């Protein structure tokens, strides 16, 4: 009944943790933000590569695929402009 409360409190905590980790990595470990973007992309790709054998590749309609690709392109442009 109150399980949503746990997730509602956990979400900001995880976002804050991700922001702190990003700040530490970009401030002390990785100097180039483009290298950090490549590292994040490689991490996402490895998660997808590990997940696909277990769940398979779903069949997507063209509009859904186009919106997903457009979102990826917009995200890439956003990362290039974030400096």
Secondary structure, DSSP 8 states (H G I E B T S, - for coil): --HHHHHHHHHHHHHHHHHHHHHHIIIII---HHHHHHHHHHHHHHHHHHHHHHH------HHHHHHHHHHHHHHHHHHHH--
